[in-house]
């Protein structure tokens, strides 16, 4: 006869728990599992009684994992990782949330190479806002997020960890020849021309607002909003309005007519990083992805890769 501890780690019980943790919806999870919702609810309650703590809780109509639920999810992933270590590293799907304002060329190039060497591994990229990224991380809809840090919009970092890709600076992009010799520029000197901006609530929009506020400088007048660096640069060059773009994006953007860049004074610096829930890096296919990305940047670093890709386009 099975003990309680043996029964909660049965394949069926773990499958039920993982499916609910993935969908965060009892009705949807039950449909996918091919069982009734009351049967799923009963199994989860039995699991919670055995563990001795609630694994889920509700906020309005939304289901959330509790601290015990996160611990259980991490342990479950580790168990499956051990059981499937030999085959699952190169199989399955990895869902990645990419902040819409991040330059995606390096990640697209890496994904192509990863698929060519691991054709059974499916990579899905989702261009998302910061709010959407955090919601999908919370609900286990994405495995990895590629985003800017530090990010004060998330108050509880306990369930998450991060892995830095590159440190970056935000540059002032302008078309004023009188400022063309300046390598650093004070915030108050950047507002003589209107700007193309990131949408309200985007990470770099909030970063800029905070920086101008801290320097007691008026925020620039915005005349247009775009989500991607390519869109911002193109609009800026066509209209001669100012904007701000990451240094990593501007590297390799040579011979731009009547266009100059300068670092803000004081400098605005942030990190581009992978963010994921604790335990995700132990899943074989996620571990493979991160290890392969490390090797990809070991051959040529992020900036070198970006320059090479720009040269290929030109």
matplotlib code that plots the C-alpha trace (Angstrom):
import matplotlib.pyplot as plt

x = [0.0, 1.2, 2.0, 0.7, 4.1, 4.3, 0.8, 1.4, 4.4, 2.6, 2.8, -1.0, -0.9, 2.0, 0.4, -2.7, -0.8, 1.4, -1.5, -3.3, -0.1, 0.2, -3.3, -4.2, -7.8, -9.6, -12.1, -9.4, -7.1, -9.8, -10.7, -7.1, -6.7, -10.0, -11.5, -14.3, -13.6, -14.8, -12.4, -9.5, -10.5, -10.6, -7.2, -5.7, -7.3, -5.9, -2.5, -2.8, -3.8, -0.8, 1.6, 0.0, -0.5, -2.6, -0.9, -3.1, -5.1, -7.6, -7.3, -10.7, -11.4, -7.6, -5.8, -2.3, 0.4, 1.1, 4.7, 4.1, 2.8, 6.0, 8.0, 5.9, 6.3, 10.1, 10.3, 8.0, 10.1, 13.2, 11.7, 10.6, 14.0, 15.8, 13.4, 13.7, 17.2, 18.4, 15.8, 13.9, 16.8, 16.4, 12.7, 9.6, 8.8, 10.3, 8.1, 10.0, 8.6, 10.6, 10.1, 8.8, 11.3, 14.3, 16.3, 15.6, 18.3, 20.7, 18.0, 16.5, 19.9, 20.6, 17.2, 18.0, 21.2, 19.6, 16.9, 19.4, 21.3, 18.1, 15.2, 13.0, 13.1, 10.5, 11.2, 8.3, 8.9, 6.2, 6.7, 5.1, 4.8, 6.3, 2.9, 2.2, 5.6, 5.0, 1.5, 2.7, 5.6, 3.3, 0.9, 3.6, 2.7, 6.3, 9.5, 11.9, 11.6, 14.1, 13.7, 15.4, 16.4, 16.2, 12.4, 10.5, 7.1, 7.5, 7.5, 8.1, 11.3, 11.3, 9.9, 12.2, 15.9, 17.7, 20.7, 22.4, 23.0, 24.6, 24.8, 23.5, 23.2, 20.4, 21.5, 20.0, 19.5, 19.2, 19.7, 21.1, 24.5, 25.3, 25.2, 27.0, 30.4, 28.9, 29.5, 27.5, 24.5, 22.5, 18.8, 17.8, 19.6, 17.6, 14.2, 14.6, 13.1, 10.0, 10.6, 9.4, 8.7, 8.1, 4.5, 3.4, 4.1, 7.0, 10.2, 12.3, 9.5, 9.3, 13.1, 13.2, 10.5, 12.3, 15.6, 14.1, 12.3, 15.5, 17.3, 14.4, 14.2, 11.1, 10.1, 10.4, 7.3, 6.3, 4.8, 4.7, 4.9, 6.5, 7.4, 10.5, 13.9, 13.7, 10.4, 11.7, 15.0, 13.2, 10.6, 13.3, 15.4, 12.4, 11.0, 14.2, 12.7, 14.8, 14.5, 16.4, 17.7, 19.9, 23.6, 23.5, 21.0, 22.9, 26.3, 26.8, 24.3, 26.9, 26.7, 23.3, 22.8, 22.4, 22.1, 24.2, 24.2, 25.2, 25.2, 22.9, 24.6, 24.2, 24.2, 21.2, 22.3, 20.3, 20.8, 19.3, 18.6, 16.8, 14.2, 12.6, 11.0, 13.2, 13.6, 13.1, 16.9, 16.9, 14.5, 16.7, 15.5, 15.7, 19.2, 20.2, 18.9, 20.8, 24.0, 23.9, 23.3, 26.3, 28.4, 26.9, 28.1, 31.4, 32.4, 31.5, 30.0, 26.6, 27.8, 30.0, 27.1, 24.9, 27.5, 27.9, 24.2, 24.0, 26.8, 25.0, 21.9, 23.9]
y = [0.0, 3.5, 6.0, 9.5, 10.8, 8.2, 9.0, 12.8, 12.2, 9.8, 10.7, 11.5, 13.8, 15.8, 16.0, 17.5, 20.0, 21.1, 21.5, 23.7, 25.7, 26.2, 27.3, 28.9, 27.9, 24.9, 24.6, 24.8, 22.5, 19.9, 20.0, 19.5, 16.6, 15.0, 15.0, 16.9, 20.1, 18.7, 15.7, 18.1, 20.3, 17.2, 16.0, 19.5, 19.6, 16.2, 17.4, 20.5, 18.5, 16.2, 19.1, 20.9, 24.3, 25.8, 25.7, 28.2, 31.2, 33.5, 37.3, 38.2, 35.8, 35.1, 32.1, 32.5, 30.2, 30.5, 30.3, 26.6, 26.3, 27.8, 25.4, 22.5, 23.7, 23.9, 20.5, 19.0, 20.4, 19.0, 15.6, 15.7, 17.0, 14.1, 11.5, 13.0, 14.3, 12.0, 13.1, 16.2, 18.6, 18.7, 18.2, 20.3, 23.9, 27.0, 30.1, 33.4, 36.8, 39.6, 43.1, 44.9, 47.8, 45.4, 45.0, 41.4, 40.7, 38.8, 36.6, 35.8, 34.8, 32.6, 30.9, 30.0, 28.3, 26.6, 25.1, 24.0, 22.0, 20.9, 20.5, 18.9, 21.9, 24.5, 28.2, 30.6, 34.3, 36.7, 40.4, 41.8, 44.9, 44.8, 44.3, 41.4, 39.8, 39.9, 38.5, 35.6, 34.8, 34.8, 32.5, 30.2, 31.2, 31.9, 30.1, 33.0, 36.8, 39.0, 42.4, 45.4, 45.6, 46.9, 46.9, 48.3, 47.2, 43.8, 44.0, 40.3, 39.0, 35.9, 33.5, 34.8, 35.0, 36.7, 36.3, 39.4, 39.5, 43.0, 46.3, 49.1, 52.9, 55.1, 57.7, 61.0, 61.0, 64.4, 66.5, 69.7, 70.5, 72.9, 70.0, 67.6, 67.8, 67.0, 63.5, 64.0, 66.3, 67.6, 66.8, 70.5, 70.8, 68.0, 69.7, 72.4, 70.0, 67.7, 64.0, 60.7, 58.6, 55.1, 54.5, 55.5, 52.7, 51.2, 50.5, 53.1, 55.7, 55.3, 55.3, 58.6, 60.2, 59.2, 60.6, 64.0, 64.2, 63.5, 66.2, 68.7, 69.1, 69.5, 66.4, 66.8, 67.4, 64.1, 64.2, 60.5, 57.1, 53.9, 50.6, 49.5, 51.2, 50.8, 52.7, 55.4, 55.9, 56.0, 58.5, 60.7, 60.8, 61.5, 64.3, 65.6, 65.2, 63.9, 60.5, 58.2, 54.7, 52.1, 52.3, 48.6, 49.5, 52.5, 50.7, 49.9, 52.5, 54.4, 57.3, 58.5, 61.9, 64.9, 62.6, 62.6, 60.8, 61.8, 60.1, 61.8, 63.6, 61.8, 58.6, 56.3, 52.7, 49.5, 45.7, 43.5, 40.2, 36.9, 36.7, 33.4, 31.6, 29.7, 26.1, 26.9, 26.7, 23.1, 22.0, 20.3, 22.2, 25.6, 24.7, 23.8, 27.1, 29.2, 27.1, 27.4, 31.1, 31.5, 29.6, 31.8, 34.9, 33.4, 33.1, 36.7, 39.0, 40.6, 43.9, 42.0, 39.8, 42.9, 44.6, 41.5, 41.2, 44.9, 44.5, 41.6, 43.7, 46.5]
z = [0.0, -0.9, 1.8, 1.6, 0.6, -2.2, -3.5, -3.8, -6.0, -8.3, -11.9, -12.1, -9.1, -10.4, -13.8, -12.3, -10.2, -13.1, -15.5, -13.0, -12.3, -16.1, -16.9, -13.5, -14.3, -12.9, -15.8, -18.5, -16.7, -16.1, -19.8, -20.9, -18.4, -19.5, -16.1, -14.3, -12.5, -9.1, -9.6, -10.2, -7.2, -5.0, -6.1, -5.4, -2.0, -1.1, -2.2, -0.1, 3.0, 2.6, 2.0, 5.0, 3.2, 0.4, -3.0, -4.7, -3.6, -5.4, -6.1, -7.4, -10.2, -10.8, -9.4, -7.9, -6.6, -2.9, -1.5, -0.8, -4.4, -5.8, -3.6, -4.9, -8.5, -8.2, -6.6, -9.3, -12.1, -10.4, -10.2, -13.9, -14.8, -13.1, -14.7, -18.2, -18.2, -21.0, -23.6, -22.6, -22.9, -26.7, -26.9, -26.0, -26.1, -24.6, -24.3, -24.1, -23.4, -25.0, -23.9, -27.0, -26.7, -26.7, -29.9, -31.0, -33.7, -31.4, -29.9, -33.4, -34.7, -31.6, -32.0, -35.6, -34.6, -31.7, -33.9, -36.5, -33.8, -31.9, -34.4, -31.8, -29.5, -30.3, -29.4, -29.2, -28.8, -27.6, -27.9, -24.7, -22.5, -19.1, -17.5, -19.8, -19.0, -15.3, -15.6, -17.8, -15.5, -12.5, -14.4, -15.8, -19.3, -20.3, -19.2, -19.7, -19.9, -21.7, -20.1, -18.5, -14.8, -12.2, -12.3, -9.3, -10.7, -9.1, -5.3, -4.5, -6.1, -3.9, -6.6, -9.3, -10.3, -13.1, -15.3, -16.8, -20.5, -20.9, -19.1, -21.3, -21.3, -22.6, -25.2, -26.2, -30.0, -31.6, -34.8, -33.4, -34.9, -32.1, -29.7, -32.0, -30.2, -26.8, -25.6, -22.4, -22.0, -19.1, -18.9, -19.1, -22.4, -24.2, -24.3, -27.0, -29.6, -29.3, -28.8, -30.1, -26.9, -25.6, -24.7, -21.2, -18.7, -20.7, -18.8, -20.6, -20.5, -16.7, -16.4, -18.3, -16.3, -13.1, -14.3, -15.3, -12.0, -10.1, -12.0, -11.5, -15.2, -17.3, -19.2, -23.0, -25.1, -26.8, -30.3, -31.1, -29.3, -30.6, -29.0, -30.8, -31.2, -35.0, -35.1, -32.8, -34.8, -38.2, -37.0, -35.4, -38.5, -40.8, -38.6, -36.9, -33.5, -30.6, -28.8, -26.5, -27.4, -25.8, -26.6, -27.7, -30.4, -31.7, -31.9, -35.6, -36.7, -38.7, -41.2, -40.0, -41.7, -39.4, -36.4, -33.2, -29.9, -26.3, -22.9, -20.4, -17.5, -15.1, -17.0, -17.3, -17.0, -16.8, -17.4, -20.1, -18.4, -18.5, -15.7, -14.7, -11.8, -9.4, -10.5, -14.2, -14.9, -13.6, -16.3, -19.0, -22.0, -20.2, -18.8, -22.4, -23.7, -21.2, -21.5, -25.3, -25.1, -22.9, -25.4, -28.2, -26.5, -25.5, -29.1, -29.8, -27.2, -27.5, -29.0, -31.5, -32.5, -33.0, -35.2, -37.3, -37.9, -38.8, -41.3, -42.9, -43.4, -44.9]

ax = plt.figure().add_subplot(projection="3d")
ax.plot(x, y, z, "-o")
ax.set_aspect("equal")
plt.show()
